[in-house]
């Protein structure tokens, strides 16, 4: 039974990080753009600008994950299966 709980938790975490988080960031950016530009009808962010921010966000987290992996491997700190 614990394996099923871990699998369900992994699926939910993946859905949250890969679906909900980017959607939330996009909504926040559109809201921020509307606040900056007033309530104009044409105040939406352009798709290219949103993709640039999304790429920077992904690059940042990839570099962070790579650094943590490198640090753990240098310390010989491996995950232990329980």
Secondary structure, DSSP 4 states (H G I P E B T S, - for coil): -HHHHHHHHHHHHHHIIIIIHHHHHHHHHHHHHHHHH-S-TT-PPPHHHHHHHHHHHHHHHHHHHHHHHHHHHHTT------
